[in-house]
Amino acid sequence: MKNTWVNWGRNQRCTPDQLAKPASADEVAKLVCLGVAERKKVRAVGAGHSFSPLCPTEGIMIDLSNFNSITQVNQDLMQVTVGAGIRLFDLNERLDSLGLALPNLGDIDCQTLAGAISTGTHGTGLGYHSISEAVIGLKIVTGDGGVLECSAGIDQNIFEAARVSLGSLGVIIEVTIQCVPAFNLRAIEQTTNIDHVLELFEKAIPVADHTEFFWFPHTAIGTLKINTKTSESPSYRSPYKAFLSDEVIANGGFELINKYAKISPHRAQRLLEKQLSTDRKISYVAPSFKVFCSKRRVRFVEMEYAVPLEHLLEAFKNVREITNQLDHPITFPVEVRVLGADQIPLSPAYGRKSGYIAVHVYRGTPIDPYFQLVENILKEFDGRPHWGKTHSLTSRELSNLYPRWDNFQSVLAELDPDGHFSTPYLDRVLRNPA
């Protein structure tokens, strides 16, 4: 009996001919060669945290969860080589034990390292970049079963493309990352009127290490989060209060509200509004990864676009207006973050300081017309979609958004000219011009 694979958000599923869990590079190479010989597509899968159909295949699916060990550490250079299938929450803990950390992280840590870098997963901070920017070396099993090693000094053109590649160039089995000394962050979270949040956010963007905000649709309430590097020691946080806030309210209570919203959306919306306090402000100090990342047990589906930073607040204003006009209330907050420009060909932040706007719906809830209306707005600002999240763009549209699109295409043609690692989604966004 074939195994059915389902992603984290429960909006993507497939029944591959083979779901394999190799434990070595040789085993991965054999699976790749088998796929080529039998004309079956080969796809690597991590934690399944992509909402776009990146991974589903009818061919051979390779689960990389056995590739989860640190294989080399250079303490002097603060460089660590690790299996590509390691989960971020595991990697963060292991780096911390070595006195190291990643310079920036997103707000979820259940992804695998390979999945996070392949989709351009990011945190926030104008002076910082996506997780892919920390990658300094890769080991990839290519279509001929060989193992290609690349870095800034070896096959640089391939390396640059492979840092955000959607898994289209081969199976990434090992990643070398440039770390920084472990550090603490002071987190300040303030819930107040959204217009005041916007004022504070705009002032904080150029000066704060990491800043973002959430807006609760159909309300005038927002939450501003500012995280600042500090030499202060971690502060005490009551385990009971932490459990009450993080698990009972943020996860358990929010799950119930979203389930109720399927039955009575407007009553659920009013219930959610009653839970929001406009005079809430908390501050604490903790290791960076414990501040960056939060436990998200309520499953959802997400769309996110990166727009030029100078258009961020105008784009958000338009998203806010269209969201408030929906007949069906939205229970998930809209998330807004910023990121510095990078030089990775398929990074949504390539060549421009960027603002990210993310919208969500509870799992099993129709995404349209909400997502389509928001997408139409963000496309007007030359928005680039997050590769791991839902969107409707094609390669023809995307090619006009990425100045180094042809560079990536040349690497794709070199490493996988016949599309052995492709899927209908990858054909749509990378290969077919229509």
N, C-alpha and C positions, 0 to 999 in steps of 0.2 A: 504493500500500500504506500502510495506517495504521501510525503509530508506536506501539509499546507503551511505556508509562511505568512504571518500577519505582522504588520508594522506596529509601532508603539501607539500611533494615533488611531489605529483600527480603520483607516481609510484606504489602505493598500494591502492586497493579498495576492498570493500566487501559489501554484502547485508545481514546483520544478520537477523535472525528471529525476534529479538527484540533489539532495541537500547534504553536502559533505562538510566535515569538520576536521580538516587536516591539521597535523601537528608539526609539520616541517616544510621547509621550502621545496624539498623534493616532492612531497605529496601534493603541494599546490601546483607544481610544474606538471605533474602527471595528470592532474585534473584538467588543467588548461589544454594540454596536448590531446587529451581524450575529447574535450569539447571541439577542438579544431578538427580532429579526425572524423568525428561523428556529426559535424556541422551543427553543433549545439552551442547556443550562446552561453557565455560564462560570466557570472556576476558575483562579486564579493559583497558580503553583507556584514554590517557591524551590529549596532544595537537596534536598528530599524527605526531610528528617530527622524528619518526624512519623511515629510508629508507628501512630497512629490513622488511620482512613480520611478524613482531612481533605480531601485533594486529588483522589483519583480521580473521574473524570467520564467520561461517554460523549459529552459535548458538546465545548466548546472549552476547551483547556487553554492558559494563557498563561504562558510561561517568561519570567521577569523578569530573566534574567542579563545582559541588555544595560543594565539600569539599575544601573550599578555605579560611578558617578563621584561625587566630591564636587563639588557645584555652587556652594556658597557657604560662606564661613568668616567668622565674626565673632570675631576673636582677643580683642577686649576683653571680650566677653560669654562667650567660650569656647563658642560655639554653631556647630554644623556642620550643613549641609543636604546630604543624600546620597541617591543613587538607592536605592530600596527593595530592589533585588536584589543589592546588594553582599554578599559573604560576610564574616562576622565576622572571619576571619583577615586578610582584606585591609583591612577597615576599621580594625582595631587597629593594623596597621603604618602606615597613612596618618595616623591620629590621632597616633601616636607621633612621626612626622616633623614634626608641627605642634606638638609639645610638649603634646599633650592625651591624654586617655584617658577611657574609660567608667568610672564609679565602681565597677561590679560586673559580673562576667561569670560565665557558667556554665563547666563544665569541658570543654566541646566548642565549637569555633569554626568548624565547617564550615557552620553554618546561614546563611541569608540574614538580613539585618536585619529585613525584613518578616515572615519566617517566625518569627523569634525573638520579636518583640513580639506578633504575632498570637496566639501560643500561651501567652504568659506565661512564657517561658523565663527562668531565674533562676540566680543563683549562691548564695552563702551569706553570712551575717552578720546578726546581729540589728539592727544599726544601718543596714542597707542594704536594697535592694529589687531587684525584677526589672529587666531591661533596659527594659521598657515604661515604667518610672517616669522614665527619662531622656528620654523623647520629649516634646517641647514643641510640635511642629507636624507635620501630616500633609497630604499631597496625595493625594486618592482619586478615581479614575474611577468614577462611579456608574452606575446602570442606564440612565440616559438618555444616556450618553455624555459628560456634562458632567464638569468637573474641580472637585471640592469641596476647598477649603482650610479647615482647621480648626485651632484652637489653644485655649489657655485663654482667649484674648480674642475668638476668632471661633468661633461655633457651639460653645460650650463643652460642651454636652450631648452633641453628636455626637463631639467630640474625646475626651471621657472614655470613651465607649463604644468608640471605634475603637482605643484603645491596646491593648486585648485583645479582638479581634473575630472570630477564627477565619476571617478572610477573608469574612465573611458580609455585610459592608456595601458591598463594592465592591473594586476593585483598587487597593491602596496602591502608588503609584509613587514617592513621595518622602517622606523622613522628616527632620525637624529634631531634633537631639539636643542636650541640655545636657551638656557635657563638664566635666571637672575637669582641673587640671594633671596632666601625666604624673607617675607616682609609682612607686617601687619597693616591693616586698614582701619581707620575710624569711619564707621558707617553712620550717616545721619539720614533718617527717613522722616519726612514731614508731609502730612496729609492736610490739605487746605483747599481753598478755592482754586479752580483750575487756572483762572487768569493770573492769580498770584504765583502759582507754580510756573507758568510760562515766563513771567518776569524773572523769577529767581533762576530758572533753567538757562535763559539766554545770557544772564550775567555769569553763570557758573561755567558755561561751555569753554571759554578760553583759559580759565584759570584752575578749574578743578581737575584732579587726576581722572576721576571717573564719575560721570553724571548721567542720569536718565530720569524719565518720568513716566507715570502711568495715568491715563485718564479713564474714568469710569463712565462709559457711554450713557447718555440720557440723563446725566447729572452735571452739576457744576463742581465736581470734586476730582482732585488729582493727588497723586503722591509723588513727591520729588525725592530722589535718592542720590546722595553725594558721598562717594567713597574717597578718602584721602590717605595717602601713605603717612605712617606715623611710626615714631620710635617708642611710643607708649606700649606697655605690656597689655595683653588681652584683659578685658574687664570682665567682672563676674556677671553672668546672666543666669538667673534662676532657672534650673532645669524644668520646673513646673510651668513657669511663665513661657518658656521657650516652647515646650510641648503644647501648651494651650494655644499659643499664637501660630506656630508653624504647622501643627498637625490638626488640632481640633477645629480651629477657625479657618486657616488658610487652605487646608486640604479637605478635611472631613465636612465642615460646614459648607464650604464652597461647592463640593460635590453634590450635596443634598439640594442646594439652591438650583444648580444646573439641571438636576433630574426633575425637580419640580417645574422648572421652566418649560420642559417639554409638554407638561400637562396644562399649566396656567402661566404663560410667559409674563403677562403684565403683573400678576400678583407676585411672581418670583422676583420681578424687577423691583417692586416696592419693598419686598422683604430684604433684598440686597442693599437698597439705599439706606434702610434702617440700621444696617450693620456698619455703615461707613461713618467714621467720625472725622469732622473737619478740624479738630483741634489736637490731633494726635502727632506727637513728635518723639522719636526715640533715637538714642545714640549709644553706640557700643564699639569696642575695639576687639578684633579677632584676626587670626591668620587670614591672609588674603583670599585663599580659596574658599574659606568658610563664609566670607562676606560676599564674594562674587556669586556663588552658587546657592540656589535654594532647592529644596525638595519639591518637585511638582508631581503630585500623585493624581491630580485630576487631569484626565487625558483630554486632549483637544486636537484640533487641526488648525494650522497656521499659514498665513501668507505674510511675507515681509519684502519690502522694497527699500533699496538705497537710493536716495536722491542727492543731488549736490547740496552741500550744507547751507548755502545761501538761500535755498528754496524750502528748507525744512519746515519752518514755522508756517509759511503760507500753505504748504502741502497739508500739514496737520490741520490747519484751520478748515480747509476744504473737506478733509476726511471727517472732521468733527461735525460739520454741517450735514453732510450726506448721511452719516450714521444716525444723527438725531431725527432724521426724516423717515427712517425705516418704520414699517408697520410692526415688525416683529422685534421686540427689544433684544439687545445684545448684552449678555451677562459678563463676558470677559473684557477686562480692560485693554485699551490700546496702549502699546508700549513704544516709546520713542527713545532712541539712543544716537550717539555720534561716534565717528571713527576717523582716524587720520588716513591720508592717502597712502596707497602702496603701489608697487610696480609688478604685481602678479597678474599675468594676462587676463585670466577669467575671474579675478576678484571683483565683487561688486563695488569695492572702494578703489579700484584701479584709477590712478591719476587724479583723484579729486577727494578733497575732504568731504565726508559724507554724513548724512543723517538717515537713520533707519526708522521706518514706521512699520510696526507689526500689528496685524489684527488676527483674532482668534475666535473660534466657535467651539462649543462643547462637542465631544465626539458623537457622531451619529446625527448631528444637526446639519441641515442643508447649508452649504457655504454661500450659495447665491440666493438673492441678488447682492448680498453684502460684499463679498469678495470682489465680484465683478465691478461693482460701482467704485470701490476703493481702488482697484487696479486701474480703472479708466482714469482716475484722478492722477495717480502716481506716474502713469505713462506720459502724461502731459508735461511732467517735470524731468523727462529722460530718466525715469526710474529703472533701476536694474534689479531683477528679482533675486532673492536668496535662492540658491540652487536646490537646497533641501526642502523648500517650502512650495506650496502650490502657486501656480501662475499659468497663464495661457499663451505666453510668448513663443514664437518660433525662431528658428535660426536666422531667418531673413531679418526679423526685427532685432534680434540680439546682436547680430553682426554689426549693426549700425551704432550700437551702444558701447562697443569695446574696441578701442583703437588698435589693440594688438590681436584682434581676432584671427587674422591671417597667420600670425606666428603660431598660435595654438593649433590652427588647422594643419600647418605643415608638420608639427610634431605628431598629431593624430594620424596623419597620412603615413608617417614613417613607422609608427609603432603598431597601429591597428588599421591598415588600409582596408581590410575586408569586414570590419565591424564585428569581430569575434566577441568583444566585450560590450557590445551595444545592446540597447533595448528600444522599444518603440518611443519611449520618452527621449532617450539620447538621440535617436534618429531625428526627432522633432526639433530638439534644441541645438544640436551640434552638426547634423549631417545634411538633412534635407532642406533645400533653400525655400521651399514653398511654405 
